[in-house]
């Protein structure tokens, strides 16, 4: 029905366009009008070129969805190049194979250029995917919750790995991110609990928020030289992570003195830490979610730290004491939230200095009820 509706709408649009052109020719016989220019400049939706193109794509997608429905009915479990050739498309549209639970293997054809959002979401029997050279993008959630996926080949042509592209691929053990990728989007590998090895390319520029959150088997990572942006929580709840290094040629970040952390060089901000992190003495800021959910029992922040970012120590359930220097000027929202074992904060300044610190909302929510702040001149109940 979608195919018929789109076809009817396109035919209606063509007729309306023909009538408009004739009327325009009668009204301005001496004026030459290029239809493409009219499509781009007119406020009439019928003549909007982008809308026209989108409807054409919708028509093609409707044909693809119909073909895929026939594949499902026939009980196919493996799809190869011939199957995709029959689809006559260069893109796998949104949710095309979503929930195709019988599907176990996919080999895409070389003419495919993009994989749409949620294209293979919840294909829970899918074990292997080969993405051909020429594919430029892997859409958001494209393989989300493909819980049997153990192997995926990503070609060098891919530039962007979308939001939650492989989120919940709990059987995926190893990923080689190819040289072409410049950005790993938010939560791209969230919940890949079997992932032990991730290789990041030198061309990579951005690692977005929570990119590897809950990768509970991931043990080590090296940040390449080309990375210029790392968002908060990239390794949140990765309890096995014990080695974090930054390529020595990186101009933005470093892992000075073998500290097993990512530090923004210009500001001295710890961006990402792990259970083996040793905080260097010249650090000045603790970044957003940097130590969240780690297993430290005690943390001593060095003199010179001026800012503790939001969620910095969120969920550190084993943390019993944290030492904060009198140089700290602000503590971000939820910075110590859910530190359920926190009994004391050792503050190196006076009670007056403690009171002058800018503490944002819920900074100490859900700590121990009898927790205290031990200042130089007395204690304050939290």
VENJORA-V349144 format. One record per residue. N is the residue number from 1. RES is the residue in one small letter. PHI is phi in radians with two decimals (999 if undefined). Layout:
<<N & RES & PHI> <N & RES & PHI>>
This chain:
<<1 & x & 999> <2 & x & -1.06> <3 & x & -1.07> <4 & x & -1.12> <5 & x & -1.08> <6 & x & -1.14> <7 & x & -1.07> <8 & x & -1.11> <9 & x & -1.15> <10 & x & -1.10> <11 & x & -1.11> <12 & x & -1.08> <13 & x & -1.13> <14 & x & -1.11> <15 & x & -1.12> <16 & x & -1.09> <17 & x & -1.18> <18 & x & -1.07> <19 & x & -1.11> <20 & x & -1.11> <21 & x & -1.10> <22 & x & -1.08> <23 & x & -1.11> <24 & x & -1.16> <25 & x & -1.13> <26 & x & -1.17> <27 & x & -1.29> <28 & x & -2.30> <29 & x & -1.14> <30 & x & -1.61> <31 & x & -1.87> <32 & x & -1.67> <33 & x & -2.07> <34 & x & -1.52> <35 & x & -1.03> <36 & x & -1.12> <37 & x & -1.19> <38 & x & -1.04> <39 & x & -1.04> <40 & x & -1.45> <41 & x & -1.82> <42 & x & -1.26> <43 & x & -1.50> <44 & x & -1.25> <45 & x & -1.00> <46 & x & -1.09> <47 & x & -1.75> <48 & x & -1.32> <49 & x & -1.07> <50 & x & -1.11> <51 & x & -1.10> <52 & x & -1.01> <53 & x & -1.10> <54 & x & -1.11> <55 & x & -1.15> <56 & x & -1.08> <57 & x & -1.14> <58 & x & -1.06> <59 & x & -1.10> <60 & x & -1.08> <61 & x & -1.09> <62 & x & -1.05> <63 & x & -1.14> <64 & x & -1.11> <65 & x & -1.01> <66 & x & -1.11> <67 & x & -1.12> <68 & x & -1.14> <69 & x & -1.04> <70 & x & -1.16> <71 & x & -1.07> <72 & x & -1.09> <73 & x & -1.08> <74 & x & -1.31> <75 & x & 1.44> <76 & x & -1.11> <77 & x & -2.02> <78 & x & -2.26> <79 & x & -2.08> <80 & x & -2.12> <81 & x & -1.03> <82 & x & -1.09> <83 & x & -1.08> <84 & x & -1.31> <85 & x & -1.10> <86 & x & -1.18> <87 & x & -1.31> <88 & x & 0.92> <89 & x & -2.52> <90 & x & -1.78> <91 & x & -2.39> <92 & x & -1.62> <93 & x & -1.26> <94 & x & -0.89> <95 & x & 0.99> <96 & x & -0.96> <97 & x & -1.96> <98 & x & -0.95> <99 & x & 1.31> <100 & x & -1.37> <101 & x & -1.25> <102 & x & -1.48> <103 & x & -1.20> <104 & x & -2.04> <105 & x & -2.60> <106 & x & -2.34> <107 & x & -2.13> <108 & x & -1.35> <109 & x & -1.38> <110 & x & -1.14> <111 & x & -1.43> <112 & x & -1.26> <113 & x & -1.88> <114 & x & -2.57> <115 & x & -2.01> <116 & x & -1.24> <117 & x & -1.13> <118 & x & 1.01> <119 & x & -1.00> <120 & x & -2.14> <121 & x & -1.01> <122 & x & 1.10> <123 & x & -1.46> <124 & x & -1.26> <125 & x & -1.77> <126 & x & -1.20> <127 & x & -1.87> <128 & x & -2.50> <129 & x & -2.35> <130 & x & -1.97> <131 & x & -1.73> <132 & x & -1.36> <133 & x & -1.06> <134 & x & 2.03> <135 & x & -1.20> <136 & x & -1.71> <137 & x & -2.54> <138 & x & -1.97> <139 & x & -1.19> <140 & x & -1.01> <141 & x & 1.16> <142 & x & -0.98> <143 & x & -2.13> <144 & x & -1.04> <145 & x & 1.09> <146 & x & -1.45> <147 & x & -1.26> <148 & x & -1.77> <149 & x & -1.20> <150 & x & -1.89> <151 & x & -2.50> <152 & x & -2.50> <153 & x & -1.83> <154 & x & -1.91> <155 & x & -1.37> <156 & x & -1.22> <157 & x & -1.25> <158 & x & -1.19> <159 & x & -1.81> <160 & x & -2.45> <161 & x & -1.83> <162 & x & -1.24> <163 & x & -1.00> <164 & x & 0.98> <165 & x & -0.97> <166 & x & -2.10> <167 & x & -1.01> <168 & x & 1.36> <169 & x & -1.41> <170 & x & -1.26> <171 & x & -1.74> <172 & x & -1.22> <173 & x & -1.83> <174 & x & -2.56> <175 & x & -2.39> <176 & x & -1.80> <177 & x & -1.35> <178 & x & -1.27> <179 & x & -1.07> <180 & x & -1.24> <181 & x & -1.25> <182 & x & -1.90> <183 & x & -2.55> <184 & x & -1.86> <185 & x & -1.36> <186 & x & -0.91> <187 & x & 0.99> <188 & x & -1.01> <189 & x & -2.07> <190 & x & -0.95> <191 & x & 1.33> <192 & x & -1.44> <193 & x & -1.25> <194 & x & -1.71> <195 & x & -1.21> <196 & x & -1.92> <197 & x & -2.43> <198 & x & -2.28> <199 & x & -1.89> <200 & x & -1.84> <201 & x & -1.45> <202 & x & -1.16> <203 & x & -1.38> <204 & x & -1.08> <205 & x & -1.92> <206 & x & -2.29> <207 & x & -2.05> <208 & x & -1.43> <209 & x & -0.93> <210 & x & 0.99> <211 & x & -0.96> <212 & x & -2.14> <213 & x & -1.03> <214 & x & 1.07> <215 & x & -1.48> <216 & x & -1.26> <217 & x & -1.84> <218 & x & -1.25> <219 & x & -1.85> <220 & x & -2.68> <221 & x & -2.67> <222 & x & -2.07> <223 & x & -1.46> <224 & x & -1.19> <225 & x & -1.14> <226 & x & -1.48> <227 & x & -1.19> <228 & x & -2.05> <229 & x & -2.58> <230 & x & -2.22> <231 & x & -1.50> <232 & x & -1.24> <233 & x & 1.24> <234 & x & -1.10> <235 & x & -2.06> <236 & x & -1.07> <237 & x & 0.98> <238 & x & -1.98> <239 & x & -1.16> <240 & x & -1.53> <241 & x & -1.14> <242 & x & -2.23> <243 & x & -2.39> <244 & x & -2.18> <245 & x & -2.27> <246 & x & -2.06> <247 & x & -0.92> <248 & x & -1.10> <249 & x & -1.60> <250 & x & -1.20> <251 & x & -1.61> <252 & x & -1.90> <253 & x & -2.16> <254 & x & -2.62> <255 & x & -2.24> <256 & x & -0.91> <257 & x & 1.00> <258 & x & 1.06> <259 & x & -1.35> <260 & x & 1.01> <261 & x & -2.68> <262 & x & -1.79> <263 & x & -2.10> <264 & x & -1.29> <265 & x & -1.06> <266 & x & -1.15> <267 & x & -1.87> <268 & x & 1.19> <269 & x & -1.70> <270 & x & -1.31> <271 & x & -1.63> <272 & x & -2.57> <273 & x & -2.29> <274 & x & -2.52> <275 & x & -1.22> <276 & x & -1.83> <277 & x & -1.18> <278 & x & -1.98> <279 & x & -1.28> <280 & x & -1.16> <281 & x & -1.22> <282 & x & -1.72> <283 & x & -1.23> <284 & x & -2.03> <285 & x & -2.45> <286 & x & -1.84> <287 & x & -1.33> <288 & x & -0.98> <289 & x & 1.09> <290 & x & -1.01> <291 & x & -1.94> <292 & x & -0.99> <293 & x & 1.18> <294 & x & -1.39> <295 & x & -1.76> <296 & x & -1.09> <297 & x & -1.63> <298 & x & -2.49> <299 & x & -2.31> <300 & x & -2.05> <301 & x & -1.47> <302 & x & -1.27> <303 & x & -1.01> <304 & x & 1.92> <305 & x & -1.19> <306 & x & -1.93> <307 & x & -2.54> <308 & x & -1.98> <309 & x & -1.28> <310 & x & -1.11> <311 & x & 1.06> <312 & x & -0.96> <313 & x & -2.11> <314 & x & -0.93> <315 & x & 1.28> <316 & x & -1.38> <317 & x & -1.19> <318 & x & -1.62> <319 & x & -1.18> <320 & x & -1.75> <321 & x & -2.58> <322 & x & -2.30> <323 & x & -1.73> <324 & x & -2.05> <325 & x & -1.32> <326 & x & -1.32> <327 & x & -1.47> <328 & x & -1.20> <329 & x & -1.91> <330 & x & -2.60> <331 & x & -2.18> <332 & x & -1.30> <333 & x & -0.99> <334 & x & 1.05> <335 & x & -1.03> <336 & x & -2.06> <337 & x & -1.09> <338 & x & 1.14> <339 & x & -1.47> <340 & x & -1.22> <341 & x & -1.76> <342 & x & -1.17> <343 & x & -1.73> <344 & x & -2.70> <345 & x & -2.05> <346 & x & -1.63> <347 & x & -1.85> <348 & x & -1.41> <349 & x & -1.91> <350 & x & -1.57> <351 & x & -1.07> <352 & x & -1.10> <353 & x & -1.09> <354 & x & -1.06> <355 & x & -1.14> <356 & x & -1.49> <357 & x & -1.23> <358 & x & -1.33> <359 & x & -1.91> <360 & x & -1.56> <361 & x & -0.92> <362 & x & 1.04> <363 & x & -1.05> <364 & x & -2.15> <365 & x & -1.16> <366 & x & 1.19> <367 & x & -1.60> <368 & x & -1.07> <369 & x & -1.08> <370 & x & -1.78> <371 & x & -1.13> <372 & x & -2.28> <373 & x & -1.84> <374 & x & -1.69> <375 & x & -1.69> <376 & x & -1.08> <377 & x & -2.00> <378 & x & 2.62> <379 & x & -1.86> <380 & x & -2.19> <381 & x & -1.36> <382 & x & -1.25>>
